[in-house]
Amino acid sequence: WAGAGIPLNGVAPGVIVTPMTAPYLATEEGRAGLLAGVPIRLHGPAEPVDVARLLAWLTGEENTHITGQLVFIDGGAEAVVRGPEVFGGATTTRVHLTGAQGRL
């Protein structure tokens, strides 16, 4: 896909205000349950427009370098489920990119 100039990406939304989540979000208990696994709640559950904006950018001309990625739009919930052990075997490597120093 990338070779043909097509930025192929995926989006994995978390708790989004939709007809499916509306019954749960309608009560304090249900809302608390849905949002319990969301580390950064910002302004509450995401709205469909939040996902739409990301999709528009990923598929638009402004996206010049992101392809082959799965973008989680879930307030960090996936990172909590994945846990720190994912990085347990990682090593730190210093890289120099155009004079800037970063860590991988």
Secondary structure, 3 states (H helix, E strand, C coil): CHHHCCCCCEEEECCECCCCCHHHHCCHHHHHHHHCCCCCCCCCCECHHHHHHHHHHHHCCCCCCCCCCEEEECCCHHHHHHCHHHHCCCCCCEEEECCEEEEC
